[in-house]
């Protein structure tokens, strides 16, 4: 492997430098490299999409069928992280950024715009459940909702009465503003409108979120077997938004607010051919911070992720050390310095020791 990370020959990050291996940076480029390696080594990935009845569907797919750019040679691609794709109905002044934009190296044409998550499996809420019922947490950014509204609106074919019904709901939501009681009463109508939009757009769903999972033993920082270490799922735009439709209709949660944001931005795109995210996100706050759009726990994601791939991820641990990168560059990583992790890593040294024994152990460690 001539480059530090598999498949990434050209990038806006110099991965030969230690400064490019921060936690958030690693969480972005590692799943991209894993996807490339899996494609080149004849692995499949899990694609999560929706049927025409808005039922989640988890299908094993060849990576290059989901992302055609993977059919090209590595040297012909450029990976720009935390970058703009430059092709959308979103107001350019908003500077919509994606976790990774894949481009043709020569022409600089955008080939894919991805949101990326590297998640632990299982999460806290499902660690004590049977294996097939476990899941992982997902945290979704406001910009992801903007991107979904953009991509879904671009393939809209709703017309006449169906379009008028959806736009009538959007108008009512705008009129209600930040009135929590009025917006709560509108939630059933919002769900119906968003469902109509997703049902109309289900045939050309766009792969949006690349989720790599790594397999642990509950809360313990130990892997559940080196053979079944990691794998990849890709969520389409429709499937990712559908997570919000699973939320209860009794209150204005972040998930419900995300549906409102989506509906209003979709309406702007269809009517005006322009999405101005700030006018929606900063107006319809419902007294909740905008640091994230929504988050869901493993009990919710399990319904979408449940598969043999989730129970037994297909890629062994050795691939990360020997093929995706190498030990030399892995040592660039700087895990967070947390007191709980420090104490946990050293707890066995102090179990049932008297004071003299503790002094002896500490002396050997100094």
N, C-alpha and C positions, 0 to 999 in steps of 0.2 A: 504494500500500500504506500504509494508515493506521497499522498497528502495526509495530514493529521487525522482527518475524519472521512470515512468512506463516502464516496460519491460526490463530495463537495469540493470541486476543483476551483471554481470561481465564485467569489462571494464578496459582500461588502464588509465582511469580518475576516481579519487575518487570524486564522485558527492555529497558526504556528506560534502565536504569542499567548502568554499566560493571561494577559488582560482580556482575552476573548473567551475565557472559560469560567466566567462568573455563573452563579446558580441559575439565574433567569436565562442567560445566554445558552448554557448547556441544555436547559429544559426545552429550548426551541430547536437547536440544531441536531440533538441526538435522535428525536423521532424522525426527522427528515432523512438522516443518514440510515437509520434502521429501515425505513420504507424503501430506500434505494437498494440496500443490501438484500432485502426480502424479494424484491422484484428480480434482481440478478441471479438469485439462488432458488428460483422456482417455488417460493412460498406463496401462500394466499393471505389476504387480509380480510377482516370482517367489514362489510359495508352495511350501515344502518340507514334505512330509508323508510318511506311510507307507502302503503298500498293505496289504491283509489278509495278505499274505505277508511283511510287514515289509521290503519293498523301498522304498528312497527314491524319491520321485516329485517332480519339479520342474515345476510347472504355472504358466503365465501366468494371472493373475487380475486382475479389476477390483478396485481397492483397497476400494471400498465393499461388495463382496461378502464380502471377508475381514473387514472392520471396518465393520459397518453404521452405526456412529456417524458415519462420514464423509458420510452422506447428509444430515446436519443442517447448518444454517447455522453458520458459525464462532462467531457470537455466542452460540449456545445451548450451547456446550461450554466446559468448564473443564479445563485441563491442570495437574495437580499432580505435580511431580517429586519423586522420592525420598519417596514417600508410601505410606500404607497404603490398601488397597482396602476393607477392612472386611467382606468377604464371603468366608468360607472356613471350613474345618474346623480351621484352625490355632489353637492356644491364643492368645487375644488378648494375653496377657502377653509373648508372643514379639515382637510388633510387626513382623510381616512387611512389609517395604517393597519396593516395586517402583520401577524407574527412572522410570516415568510411569504415573499413573492418570488415565484420561479419564473425566470425569463430566458428567452433565447439569447445566448451570449453575444451573437453577432448583431442581431437586429434590435435587441433590447425589448422585444415584444413580450408582454406578460402572458405566461402560459397557465399559471395557477396562482390563486391568492388564498393562503391557508391560515386558519387559526389552529394553534397547536397546544395540546395538553399532554403533560407527562404525569400520570396519576398512579397512586399507590392502590393496589388491590389486595385485600378488601379495605374499605374505609371503616371508621370507628363504629358507625351505626349497624354494620353488617358482619363484623368480625366474628361474632359468636353464632351466626346462622350456619345452616348446612352450606357446603361449598357452592352448590348450584343456585343458592339464594343470595350470595354475596354480590357486592357491586362496588363502584368507586365514585367518589364525589366529583362533580363538575362545577366549576365556577366560570360564568360566562360574562364577558365584558360588554359594555354598552356599544362599542364599535362593532361587535359581532352582530348585534341586532340591526345596526345600520346596514351592514353588508348583506344580511339576509333579506331585509326589505328591498334593497337594491336588486339582488339577483332574482327574487320571486316576482317583483313588479315587472322586470324585463321580459318575463314570459307569460304575462297576463293575457288571457283571452276571454275573461268575463265580459259580458255585454248586456245591453238592454236592462231587463228587470233585475237580473242577478247583480249586475254592476251597480245599479241604482240602489238596491237594498243595502249593499255593503257601504256605499258612500253615504247613505243616510245615517248609518250607525256611526261612521267616522265624524260626521257633522255634529251629531248629538254629543259625542265624546268631547269634541272641541268646545262646544257650548258649555258643558259641565265644568270645564277647567279643573281646578284643584278641589272642588267640592267632593269630599270623600264619600258622603252618603249618596250623592247623585251618581258618582262613578261606580260605586258598589252595585247600585241598582242596574247599571248598564252592563255589568259583567256578563250575564248570559247572552246578551246581544253581541257583545264583543267576541265571545267564544264562537258564536254561530257565524259571524262575519269572517273571522280568521279561518275557521274550518272550511268555509266556502272557498276562500282564497287558496288554501293549501290543496284542497281537492281538485281545483281547477289547474293547479301547477304541478301535480304529482308526476306527470310523465317525463319531465325534463329536470329532475332534481339535480342540484349542483353539489358536489363534494365540498364541504366547507370546513369541517373541524377534523383534524388528525389527532387521534388520541392513542398514545402509547401507554400500555399498562405494564407495571412490573409487580411481580407476584411475591407477597410477603406472608409471614405467619402471623396473621392478626396484627396487633399493635407492635409486635416485636420487630426490631430492625434486622431481621434475618429472612432470607429467601426461603420459599417453600419448595426447595428442590432446584438444583442448578439446571436440570434438563428443561423444566417448564418455567422459564424466567420472565420472558417478555413477549408481547405481541402488539398488533395494531388493529384499531377499529377506525373507520372513517365515517363521520356523520354527514348526511346531506343537510342542506339548509332547512328543508321542511321537517326532517326528523328532529333536528336540534330545537327548532322553535316549538315543536309538538310537546316537548317536555313541559312547557308552560301550560298547555291545555290540560295536563294532568292535575294541576293545582286546584284547590277547592275554590268555590265561587263565593265564599262567605266574607272575604275581606280583601283589601287591596295589598296583596303581597308583592314582593319584587317580581315574581313570575307573572302576576296579573298586570303589573305596570309594564313589563316587557311586551306583553300582547298589545297593550294600548300604544306603546311606542311604535311597534311594528305596523299596526293598523294605520296610524296617522302618517307614518313615513311612506308606506305603500300607497296610500291615497294621494300624497303629494307627488309621488313618482308617476302615478297613472294620470293624474289630472294636469300636473304642471311640468312633467318631465324633469323635475329637479327635486332632490331631497335636501332639506336644510336641517340637519340633525339637531343643532343647538336650539332651534325654535321649538322642538318637541321635547328633547331630553331635559332642558333647563326650565321648561314651563310646566310639564306634567311630572312633578317630583313626588307628589302625594306624601310630602314631609319625610321622605326617605333619601339618604345620600345616594349620589350617582357613581360611587366608586366601583360598583359592579352592577350588571343588569340583573342577574339572578344566580342562584346556586341550587343544586339538587344533590341529595345524598344517594348512597348506594342502593337503598331500597327502591328508589325511583328508577335509577339507571339500570338496575338489574333486568327490568322488563324489556329493555332495549338490547342490553349486552349479552343476555343469557344465551350461552352456546358452549360447545365443547372447547372453543378457543378461550373462553373466559375461565373455565374450570382448569384447563391444562394449556397455558400459553405455549406456542409452538417453537419459540426461539430460545436456545440454551444460553446460559450466562456467559460461557466462554466466547461467544460471538462478539460481545461488547469489548472484551479485552484483546481479542486476536484479529478481528475483522473490521468492526466499526471504528475502533481507534486502538491505542496501545497503552501499556502501563505508563510509559513516559509521559504521555499527555494527560492520562487520567489523574496523574499526580498534580496537575495544574488546578484540579478542582479544590474549592475551598468550602467544605460543608459549614453550615451555620454553627457558630459557637454558642450552644445553648446549655444552660446549667442542668436542665433535666437530662439531656443526652450525656453530659459529662458524668453526672452522678450515677446514671444507669450503667454506663460502661465500666465503672469502677466498683460497683456495689459488691460484687463477689469477693473483692479483696478485704472487705471489712465485716463479712458475715461471721458472727460468733468469735470475734477477736477480742482479747482483753487489751487494756491500755498499752502494756509493754509490747504486745504483738503488733498493735497498730503503729507504734513508733518505729518498730523494726521494718514493717512494710513501707512506710512513708520514707524511711531513710534510704531504702533500696531504690525508690522511685525518683529521689532527688538527684 
